[in-house]
Amino acid sequence: RSANSEATNLFTELVSGDTRTLTFARTRRLTELIYIYSQRRLAEVSPGRSNQIKPYRAGYLPQERRQIEQELFSGQLLGVVATNALELGIDIGDLEATVLAGYPGSIASTWQQAGRSGRSQGESLSFLVALDNPLDQYFMRHPDSFFQKSFENALVNPGNPYILRAHLMCAAWECPLSSDDEKIFGSALTQEREVLGGQGILRERNQKWYLSPAIAYPAQAVNIRSTTGQNFAVVDTSAASLLETVEASVAFFQIHPGAIYLHQESP
C-alpha cells in the first residue's frame, strides 16, 4: 500500500474517532489528492464527518485561507490536509494528532510539523508515514539517526546581490544609507550601493545615499517567499470567478494548456 493511501487511512480513522487531526503532504497536488480520497472514505464510513475536513495550501485566496484557519481554530473542522503552509506562524488551536505523509526534508521541519499536535497539556499522537525513497526508508531502518540529530543550521548568503539590492532599496526608503551600515549589510554593501547608484536608484549627497524620489515604496515589489513577484490567476470561466493564484516558478508545469489542476476537489 502506498504512503499516501496509508496517510489517508490514518487521517480518516482519526477524524472518524473525533480526533482533531492535521495531515501534512509534501506537495500541493498530494494535498488535494489526500483530501479527495479522505472525503470519499469518510462519506462511506462516517458521513457526518465528510464535511468536517478541508485542504489548505498556498495559492488559495487569502480569505479562503483565513476562513479555514478560523474553522480549524474554533473546532468546526475536525481535520485539515495541508502543505507546509501550516507548519508554523499561524495559530490553529489545540490539535490531538498529526500525520506526516513523507519526511518533510529536514529535522527541524519534522519536529515543527509533528509539534502542531499536543500544544495543550494533554496527550497527542504524531505519525510519520515514510515514502518509497532512500532518505525516508533510511530513517525507518535507522530511527536513532533521526532522534539523535540536532536541528540543521540555517544557511543564508546576505551578500547575494539579487537579495541585497532589494533590501538596500527598502532600507534607503526608511532612512539614508551610510558607510556605518556595512556592519549590518556586510562587505558587499559598497559594491551593490555603487551598482544602484549607477542605475539612478540611489543618489549620494554629503556621504549619504538617498533613494530616488521616483521610487515610491520599494518593499511593495519585494517578494519574501520567492525570487519573482509574478503570479498567474486560475479562473473558473464557467462562473467568471478567481479560484487562486499560482507563482510563476510552478505555473508552467502545473497550469499549462491541457493540465489537470486540482482545487478543493474540483479538477
C-alpha positions in Angstrom: 0.0 0.0 0.0 1.3 3.4 -0.9 2.4 6.0 1.7 -0.4 8.3 0.5 -3.0 5.6 1.0 -1.6 4.9 4.4 -1.7 8.5 5.3 -5.3 8.8 4.0 -6.4 5.8 6.1 -4.7 7.1 9.3 -6.3 10.6 8.7 -9.8 9.2 8.2 -9.5 6.8 11.1 -8.5 9.6 13.4 -11.2 12.0 12.2 -13.9 9.3 12.4 -12.9 8.9 16.1 -13.4 12.7 16.7 -9.7 13.2 16.9 -8.7 16.7 15.7 -6.0 16.0 13.1 -3.7 17.8 10.8 -2.1 15.9 7.9 0.9 17.3 6.1 1.6 16.4 2.4 4.8 17.2 0.5 3.2 18.9 -2.5 0.0 20.8 -3.4 -1.2 18.1 -5.6 -0.8 15.4 -2.9 -2.6 17.7 -0.5 -5.6 17.8 -2.8 -5.5 14.1 -3.6 -5.3 13.0 0.1 -8.2 15.4 0.8 -10.3 13.9 -2.0 -9.6 10.3 -1.0 -10.3 11.1 2.6 -13.6 12.8 1.9 -14.8 9.9 -0.2 -13.7 7.4 2.5 -15.4 9.4 5.3 -18.6 9.6 3.2 -18.7 5.8 3.3 -17.7 5.1 6.9 -18.7 8.3 8.8 -20.9 10.5 6.6 -21.3 13.1 9.3 -17.6 13.8 9.2 -17.0 14.2 5.5 -17.9 17.9 5.6 -15.6 18.5 8.6 -12.3 18.3 6.7 -10.7 20.7 4.3 -7.5 21.1 2.3 -5.1 24.0 2.9 -2.2 25.2 0.9 -0.5 28.2 -0.7 -2.4 29.6 -3.7 -5.8 29.7 -2.2 -7.3 33.2 -1.9 -6.4 35.0 1.4 -10.0 35.0 2.5 -10.3 31.2 1.9 -7.2 30.5 4.0 -8.3 32.8 6.8 -11.7 31.0 6.9 -10.1 27.5 7.1 -7.7 28.7 9.8 -10.6 30.1 11.8 -12.7 27.0 11.4 -9.8 24.8 12.5 -9.1 27.0 15.5 -12.7 27.1 16.6 -13.2 23.3 16.3 -15.7 23.5 13.4 -13.2 21.4 11.4 -12.0 18.0 12.7 -9.2 17.7 10.2 -7.2 19.5 7.6 -4.8 18.3 4.9 -2.1 20.9 4.3 1.3 21.6 2.8 3.9 23.1 5.0 2.0 26.4 4.7 0.5 25.4 8.1 3.9 24.3 9.5 4.4 27.5 11.5 3.4 31.1 12.0 -0.4 30.5 12.3 -2.4 29.9 15.4 -4.6 26.9 14.7 -5.5 26.0 18.3 -5.1 22.7 20.0 -4.8 19.6 17.8 -4.6 16.0 19.0 -2.8 14.3 16.1 -0.6 14.9 13.2 0.1 12.7 10.2 3.2 13.4 8.1 2.9 11.9 4.6 6.6 11.7 3.9 9.7 13.0 5.7 9.5 16.8 5.3 13.1 17.2 4.3 14.7 18.4 7.5 14.8 17.5 11.2 13.6 21.0 12.1 10.5 20.8 9.8 9.7 17.3 11.0 9.6 18.4 14.7 7.7 21.5 13.7 5.0 19.6 11.9 4.8 16.9 14.5 4.6 19.5 17.2 1.4 21.0 15.8 -0.4 18.5 17.9 -0.2 18.3 21.7 0.3 22.0 22.4 -2.2 21.8 25.2 -1.2 19.7 28.3 -3.0 16.6 27.0 -1.6 13.5 25.2 -1.2 13.6 21.5 -0.2 11.4 18.5 2.1 12.0 15.6 2.7 9.6 12.7 5.5 9.8 10.1 4.5 7.7 7.0 7.6 7.1 5.0 7.6 7.5 1.3 9.4 5.0 -1.0 12.6 6.9 -1.4 16.1 6.3 0.1 16.1 9.0 2.7 12.6 8.1 4.1 13.5 4.5 4.2 16.9 5.1 5.8 15.2 6.8 8.8 12.7 3.9 9.0 15.6 1.4 9.3 17.7 3.7 11.5 15.4 5.7 13.7 18.2 6.6 16.1 19.8 8.6 13.2 16.8 10.9 13.3 16.2 11.1 17.1 19.8 11.8 17.9 20.3 14.5 15.3 20.1 18.2 16.2 18.4 20.8 14.1 20.1 21.9 10.9 21.8 25.2 10.7 20.1 27.9 8.6 22.2 28.8 5.7 21.9 32.4 4.5 24.0 34.4 2.0 23.4 38.0 2.9 25.7 39.1 0.1 23.6 37.7 -2.7 23.3 40.7 -5.0 19.7 39.9 -6.1 18.6 39.9 -2.4 20.9 42.6 -1.1 20.0 45.2 -3.7 16.3 44.9 -2.9 16.9 45.2 0.8 19.2 48.2 0.3 16.4 50.0 -1.5 14.0 49.2 1.3 16.5 50.4 3.9 17.2 53.6 2.0 13.5 54.3 1.8 13.4 54.2 5.6 16.5 56.4 6.1 19.6 57.3 4.0 22.4 54.7 3.8 25.8 55.5 5.2 29.2 53.7 5.5 28.2 52.7 9.0 25.6 50.4 7.5 28.4 47.9 6.5 28.1 46.4 9.9 24.5 45.4 9.0 24.8 44.6 5.3 28.3 43.3 5.2 31.3 44.0 2.9 29.1 43.8 -0.2 27.4 47.0 0.7 29.8 49.3 -1.1 29.8 47.4 -4.4 26.0 47.0 -4.5 25.4 50.6 -3.4 27.5 51.7 -6.4 25.5 49.5 -8.7 22.3 51.0 -7.5 23.8 54.5 -7.8 24.8 53.8 -11.4 21.2 52.9 -12.2 20.0 56.1 -10.6 18.2 54.3 -7.9 20.4 55.7 -5.1 21.8 59.2 -5.1 24.7 60.3 -3.0 24.7 63.6 -1.0 27.0 64.5 1.8 28.3 60.9 2.1 24.8 59.6 2.5 22.8 57.7 -0.1 19.2 58.5 -0.7 16.6 56.6 -2.6 15.4 58.2 -5.8 12.1 60.0 -5.3 10.8 58.2 -8.4 10.5 55.0 -6.4 7.5 55.3 -4.1 7.6 52.2 -1.9 10.2 49.5 -2.8 9.0 47.0 -0.3 5.9 46.5 -2.3 7.9 44.9 -5.1 9.9 42.6 -2.8 8.6 39.1 -2.5 9.8 37.5 0.7 8.6 34.0 -0.4 10.1 33.6 -3.8 12.5 35.3 -6.2 9.8 36.5 -8.5 6.7 38.5 -7.7 4.9 37.4 -10.8 1.7 35.3 -10.3 -0.8 33.7 -12.6 -4.5 33.7 -11.9 -6.5 30.5 -12.1 -10.0 31.4 -13.2 -13.2 29.4 -13.4 -14.5 30.6 -16.8 -17.9 29.0 -16.2 -18.6 31.3 -13.3 -16.1 34.1 -14.2 -14.6 33.7 -10.7 -11.0 33.8 -9.4 -10.1 30.4 -7.9 -6.5 31.1 -6.8 -3.1 32.4 -7.8 0.0 30.4 -8.8 3.6 31.6 -8.7 5.4 31.8 -12.0 8.0 29.3 -10.8 5.5 26.5 -10.9 2.8 27.8 -13.2 4.4 26.5 -16.4 4.3 22.8 -15.3 1.1 23.0 -13.3 -1.4 25.1 -15.3 -0.2 24.7 -18.8 -2.8 24.1 -21.6 -4.3 20.6 -21.1 -3.1 20.3 -17.5 -5.5 18.8 -14.8 -5.3 21.2 -11.8 -7.0 20.3 -8.6 -8.7 22.9 -6.5 -10.6 21.7 -3.4 -11.9 18.5 -5.0 -12.7 20.2 -8.3 -10.4 19.5 -11.3 
